[in-house]
Amino acid sequence: MSLKEFLYHLQYEPDKTKPQDVEVDWENAPLPYKLYRHLPVFPLASDVPLELTDKQGQGNGQEQEREKPTLRDIGYFLWHTFGLAQLSHSVIEQYTGDKWESPLHLCRRFVPSGGGLYPSEMYLYLKLEEVPYGIYHYDAAHHRLILLREGQFDSYVSKALGNRCDITSCFAVAFVSTVFWKNFFKYNNFSYRLQGLDAGLLLGQLCEVAKRFDFETGVYFQFLDRALNHLLGFPEAEESVYAVIPLAADSSIEWFYQDTNNKTPISSAELCSELPNIKHDHYMRSGKVLDYPMLTQINEASIMNSTFSFKQLGREQGAVPQTDVHVLPQVNRLTYDLAQACRQRYSPEIEFVLGSVSQSDLAALLQEVMISCRYRNDLDGSTESPMSRAKLIGCFYGVEGIRDGAYLYDEIAHTLQLIRAGDQRPWLQNGMSLDNVNLFQVPLIIHVAGDQGHLHAELGYRGYRIQQMEAGMLVQRLLIAASASGMGGRPLLGFDVSSVNERYGLTPLGQTSLIQIPVGPCRSRSRLEGSLSQ
C-alpha cells in the first residue's frame, strides 16, 4: 500500500486500515503511561491548586515583570496539563436481573484520548535552580520528573529548531512525543490518525494551562526529528517527537525569527554527533510488541533532516463570501475556572438529553473556541492575524432563533452561513459506524474541517500529522468551552466522512471533515469519582 493510499484510507475508509479478523489481545496491552527505571527521581508537589483562573490581561494594564517559576509551579502546571487527575469507578451497563457488567476502573486525565490509551508522552528540558539542568520525563503515574540526560542544551535545542527561538530566554522546553505501540495494539494502522489527534489535544490543554500560569508559549511543528529523538534517547522505531513548545516568563521574547545572516542549513546528522547516545530501561507491561511497518514507513517519510526544509505558511485573515447569512448576537467571552471546567468535562454516549440551547449560548460557544485557539506557531510565524487552518462547521437542531440546518461558522464576521436547511440528524445518524450515540438527542453536532491536501504540497507527509494535531487542539478548546457552558461533548471518528462532506458541500471547496463532536446537555452516568490531588 502506498503512503498516499494509506492516508486516503485513514480519512475515508478506516476499516481498510486494520484487519477485521484480529481480536485485541488485552492481556498484552501496554500501560497508558511510560515508566522509566533506575534513573534519578524528583518528586513534584501534589498539593495542586483546585482553581485556575485566567491571569492574562488582569491587573492595571501595565506590563509587569514575571518571575521565573519554581519547581512547585512546574509540578502544578504538569498535573493540570497531563497528570492523572481523577479515579473513576463505573459500571458500563446494568442488566435487568441481578447480574451486572464488570466494573470499569479508569484514571482520568483532563485530556481525552482515543480508547483511554494515551499514546502521547511529555518531556521537558528544564533550567531551574532547584534541580539539575537537563532533560526530564514527566512520570504521570507518580507525578514526578525522571532525569534522562543532565546538562545544558540551549545551543543544541536551538539548532534543532533552526535557530528560530531564543532558548536562552526560556526556562523550559516541552516535548510532546508519540509512543507508537501504545494504541497500535488496539487500533492497528488507524492509530496513526489517533496519534496526531491525541498529540493535538495535549497541545491544546498545555497552551490553555500555560495562560493561567502566565507562561509564554510557541508551538514548533518543524524541527530536526532525529536530533531531538537522539537528545531524549528514543529508539526511533518506538517513539518520536511530534511537537516542541518552549516556555518563557519574558513576554518580550521574539518567536519564530529567521536568521537571514546564516544561510547554512543544519542537519540532524551533524547535530547528533555533538552528543553521545543514551539508552534507558523502561517498562510498558506488554510482553510482546508487534511490528507496525506502515507507521514506521510514514513516520520516516515525515521526518525533517535539514533546517532547509522548514517553511512559514502564515496567511492573513480574509472574509468568507457571505450568502444566506445569520448574524450571531454579540456576546462576552466565557468566564470560567479552567480547572473546574476540566474536572466537569464529560464524554456522553447514551447520556445526551435533548435540551434547549439559545442563540446566545451557541454564539458564546463558537466564539470562545476560535478565540482561545489562536496560538503562536512556526507555520504562521510572525503573521499578526493568521487564518485558522481548521474550521468549525455544524448541524444545529432546535437552537432558539436559528433555522435547523448545516452551517459554516465565520469567526471573523461572527456569523453562520447556511449551507443546507433542515434537520440533518437522520443522515448523520445513518452514517455512524457504531450506535453508541443517539444523535437525535443532540442539538449541536459540530465538525472540524480542513484542507483535503493537508499541507502535503508544502510539507509532504508531515502535513497530515500537523493537520491532525491542529484539529485536536481545536477539539480540546471545544470540549473545555462546552463544559464551561454546562454541556458535554464526545469526539467521534466513526462516521461516514464522504456523506458529511456531501452534506456541507466541502468536496468542491477542497475541504474535508476531520472529526465529529456531538455537543449538548447531558446527564452523568452513575459512577464513583475521587481526585488524585491532595
N, C-alpha and C positions, 0 to 999 in steps of 0.2 A: 504494500500500500504506500503510495506517495504521501509526502507530508501535506501537500495541498488537499489531497483526498481525505486525509486524516482529519484536518481542520474542518472540512465540509461536513464530515460525519459527526464530529463533536457538536456542531452547531445545529444541524438539521436532521440527522438520523443517528441519534446517540445509541440506539440499540445495536448498531453495527460496530460500535467501539468496544464491545465486551461480549465474550462467549455467553450464549444463552443456556448452555447445559452445565455450567460450572457453578457449584454451590460454594458459598462463602465459608471458609474454614475459620470459624470464630475461635476455636481453640488455639489457632496460630496468630490471632490478632495482635498487633503491636499496641503498646500503651499510647494514649493521646498526648504524651509528653516524653521528651528525651531525658534520660538520666545519665549524666557523666559520673564516672567513678575514679577514685584515687587522685583527686585534684584538690587544690586549696578551696575552701568554702568560706563565704562571707554572708552570714545571715542578714536579712533585711527586717526592718521594723514591721511588726504585724499590727500595731495599733493605728491602722489606717483611718483617715477621716471618712466619715459616712456622708459627707456633703461635698459637692464640687460645684461651686458657683463660678460664673464667668468673671475672671479678674480683668480680662481685657476691656479697655475702654472705661474702667472705673477711675475714680479719683477726680482731681480738679482740672483734668485736661492737659496737665503738664507732663512731659516725658520724665519719668523717674528712673533713676539708676537701679538696675535689678541686681540682686546679689546672686552669686554663684550658688547653685543648690547644694544641699548636703546629701550624704548617703541616705538619710532618712527620707528626704524628698524623693530621691530616685526610687526608693522602695515603694513609696506611696504611688508614684507615677506608674511603675511597672505593674503593681497589683491592679490598679484601675484599668490599665491597658490590656493585660493578658493573664492576670492571675486567676487562680481557682477561687471563685468568689462565693459560691453557694453550693451546699449539698442538698440534692433533691431526691426524694423518695416517693415514687408514684406507682400506680397500677395502670397499665395501658387500657384494660377493658374489664368490666365486671360481667360475669355470666349470670344468667337468671337463677341458676341453682346456687349451691354453696361452694362452688369452685371459682377461684379467682386466677387471673393470669399471674405469671411470676412478677414480682416487684421489680421496678426499674430504678437502679441507683445511678445517679449522674452527679458529677462535679461540674457545675455550670460556670462558664466564664461570661463576661459582659459582651463577648463577641461570639456570634453563632458560627457554626461550622457544619458542612455537609456531613450528615450522619454522626455528628459529635466527635469526629475523628481528629481534627486539628492537625493538618499536615504542616502548618507553619511553626517555626521556632523563632525566638528573639535573642539577639546577641547585642552586646554593647562594647564599644571602645570607650572606656571611662577614664577621665582625667580629674580625679578628686583626691584631696589630701588624705582622706580617711582610709583609702585602700590603695594598693599599688596601681600605678598606671598600667593599663593593659586591656586585653580582650577578654570579655566575660560572656558566659551563657546565663540567661535568666532561667533558673530552675523553677518553673511554675509549680511543680508538685510540692516543693518545700519552701517556696518564697525565699529564695536566696540566690546569690551570684556564685558562679563557678569560674575560677580563673583559668583560662585556657592558654594564654600567652602573655607574659609580662613584658612591659616595655613601652617606649614612647614611639607612636607610629603616625604622627601627624603627616610627615612627608609621604609616607607610603600610601596612606588613605587618600591624601590629596591627589597624588599621581593617579591612583586607581579611578578617581572621579574626573580625571583630565584637567587637574589644577583649576577647577571651576568653583571651588569653595575654600574659604579661609578656615581650614580645620583648626589652626592655632587659636582662633577666637571661639571655638566650640568647646563646651565642657564634656560632650559625649557625642558619639555617632551610633545610631541604632541600625542594625541589620535585620531585615526580615527574610528568612530563608524558607525553603520548602524541602521537606523530607519525603521523597517520592513514595516510599513503601507505605507510609502511614495511612494513606487512603486508597492506594492501588490495590491492596489486598481485598478490598470490598468492591470497588468501582471499576477495577481494571483500567483500561486506557481512558475511560471517561474521567478518571481522576485528574487528568491534565487540565481540563476545563475548571474543575472544582478547585484545584490548587491555586490558580490565578485569582479566582473569586475570593477564596479564603484569605489569601495574602492581602487583597484589597480591603476586605472587611477589617482586618487587623490594622492596616494603614489608616483607614477612616477613623477607627477608635483612637489610635495613637495621636493623630492630629487634633482630635477633639479634646482629649485629655490634656495634651500639651498646652492648649489655650488656657485651661483652668490653672495651670502651674506657671503661666507667663513664660513658657519656653517658646523661642522662635524655632520654626522648623522649615525645612525644604526637602522635597522628595526627589531623589535621583533614581530614575529608571534605567539610565545608561551608565555603565561602569565596566571596568575590566573584570569580567566574571572570574576568570581563573586566578587572577591576582588576589581577589578578596576571598575566594574559596581556599586558597593557599594560606592566607593570613589566619583564617578561622580554623584551618585544619580539617576541611571537609574532603572525604573521598568523593570526587565529582559525580560518580555514578549513583551516589546515595542521597546527596543533599546539595543544594545550590542557592546562593543569594539571589533574591528576586527584587529587592529594593533597599536603598540606603537613605537614611534620614539623619542628617546632622542636627544636633540640638545646641542652641546657643541662648545665653541670657542677654546678649547685646543686641538690641533692636536695630542698630545701625549696620550690622554685618551685611556685606554685599553677597548676593546669591547668584550663582549660575553665570558668573562673568567669564568672558573668553579672553585668554591671554594672546593678544594679537602679535606680541613681540616674539613669541616662541611658536614657530611653525613645525617643530619636530614632534611627530607623534610618539606616544609612549605605548609600548607593547606589554602584554601580560608576561611574556617570557622574560624580558629584561627585569621586570619588577619582581617576579617570583624569585629571581636569582639573588635578591637582596636579603631574603630571609630563609632560614633552614626549614625543612619540613617538620611538621609536628603530627603526631598521631595519638589519639586519646581513646581510652576504653569507655564505651557507653553501653547502656542496656535499654532495649525496647521490647523485650519479652518474646517476640516471635522466634520460634525455634528454627524456622526456615523462611528465607526471603526469596521469592520467585523473581525471575528476570522480567524486566519491563522494557523491551527493546525500543518500542515506539516512543516512550517517554525519554529514554536516553538519546534517541536519534533527534527528536525535535528540540531537546534541551541543547544538544550540540549545535544544531542549526541556529539557535537563538543567541549563542554566545558572542560577545564582542571581544575581540583580541587586540584591538588597537583603538586609541582615542580618536583616530582619524574617522571612525565610524559614528561618532557622536553627532547628533543633529538637534537643532531647535526648530520647532514646528508651530510656534505660537501664532495665533490668528486673532485679530481684533474682532470684537463682537459686532455682529451685523443684525439688522432687523429681519424677522421672518415675514414673508409675504402674508398679508392678513386677508382672509376671506372667511365669511361666516364666523365671526369672532365674538366671543363672550368676554367682556372685560370683568375681571375679578375685582372685588372690593379691596381698597387699600386697608391693610391690616398691620398691626405692630408685629414685630418678631416675637416668636415664642420665648417666654422666660421660664426657665426650669432648672432644677438641680440635676446635673448630668448623672451623678451617682444614683440618685433616686430613679431617674428615667431608665438607667441601665438595669437596676435591680428589678424594676417592674416590667422590663421588656419580656414579651411572651410571644411564642410562635404557635398560634392556634391551628388546629386542624378541624375537628368537628365542633370546636368551641366557639366558632364565629356565631354571632347573634345579629340578625339584621336590625339595625337601629338607624335613627335619623342622623344625618351629617349635614350641617348647614353650609351654605356657600362660603361663609367666613372661615369655618373650620378647614375646608378644603384649600382656600386661599392661603391660610396661615401655614398649613402643612407643606404645600408645594413651595411656597416662598422660603420657608425655613430650610428645606432640603437643599435647594440650589444655592442659597447664600452661604450656608455653612460648609458647602462642599467646594467653595473656592479656596484653592490652596496653591502654594508655590511648588513648582515642579520644573524639571530641566527640559521638558518638551516645550513649554511656553516661554521659559527663560524670563526675560525682563518685561515681557508684554504686560501692559497695565491692566487691560480688561479682556483676557482671552476668552474665546468661545469655549463652552464646555463640549468636550468630545462625546460625552454621554448625555442623552436627552431623556426627559420624563414624558411618557405618553400614558394615557389611561382610559379605561372604560368605566364610566360612572353611572350609578343607578340610584334613583331616589334622593339625590342631593338637592336640597331645598334651593329653588331658583335657577337650577341648571337642567337643561334637557338631558334625558338619558341618551348616552351615545359614547363614541370613541373620540378622544380629543388629544391634541398636541399642546403641551404647556410651553408658552413662550416666556422664558424667565426675564427677558429684557423688558417687554411690554406688560408683563404680569397679566397675560390673557390666555384663554383657552380657544384653540382653533378647532372647530367641529370638523371631524373627518368623516364620520359615519353616524347617522342618527339612529336611535332605537336601543333597546336593551340588547347588549352584546353577550350577556352571560350564557345563554344556551350554546352559542358557538364555542365560547371559551371552555365551558364545562365539557363539551363533547371532545375537545382537544386535549383534555388531561389524560396522561398515561396511567395515573393512579386516582382512585376515588377517595383520596384522603382528605380533601377539602370540598365542601359544598359551596360552590361559588354563588349559588342563589341566596346565600345568607350574607353576602359581602357587598357593600355599597361601592367600594373603591378597589378596582383591580388595576394596578399600576405596572407598567413595563418600563424597563430601561432599554433604550435603543442606541445603536451605534453604527458606524460605517461597516458595510459588508467587507470592504477591503482590509479592515482592521490594521491600518498603517503599514500594510505589507510593502507598498511601493517605497516608503521612506525608511523603514526599519527592518524589513524582511520578516522572518518568523518571530522575532522578538515582539513585533507589533501586536500579535494575538494575545500574548500573556499580559502586555501592558493594558490592552483594552479590557480584558477580564478584571484586572486589578482596579482600573478606574471605575468599572461598573460596580465592583464590590465596595469601593469607597462610597459611592452614591447610595448603595443599598443600606450600608450601616447608618448613614445620616438619616435615611428614610425611616429605618426601624426605631432610631432614637426619637425622631420627631413624632412618630406615631405613638410611641409610648408616652411621651410628654403630653400628647393630646388625649390620653386615656384610651387609646386603641391598640390593637395587636396587629402584627404583620408577619407573614410567613413567606420567605423566599422559596420559589419553586423553579425547578428546571425541567420537570416532567410535563411539558406542554408541546403542542404542535406549533413549532416556530413558523413554518410556512403559512399556516392558517392565520396566525396572529399577524404576520406581515401583510397578508391579504386584507385583513380587517382594517388595518391602519393605512394601507396603500404605501408601504415602506419600500417595496422592491424597486419600483421605478425611480425612487429617490436614492437608490444605492445604500439603503439602510436596512437593518435587521434588528429584531428584538433579541435581547441578550438574557433577560431573566424576568420572571413574572412574580409580582408580590401582591397578593390579596391583603387589603388593609381595611379594618373596620372594628366596631365594638365586638367584644367577646367576653365570655365567661372563662374562668380559670378551671382547669382540670383539678380534681381533688389530689392534693399532694402535700407532703411534709417538706418544709424547707428550713435550712438554717444557714446563717452566714458563717464563712470561714475566716472572718477577721475577728480580732479581739475587741 
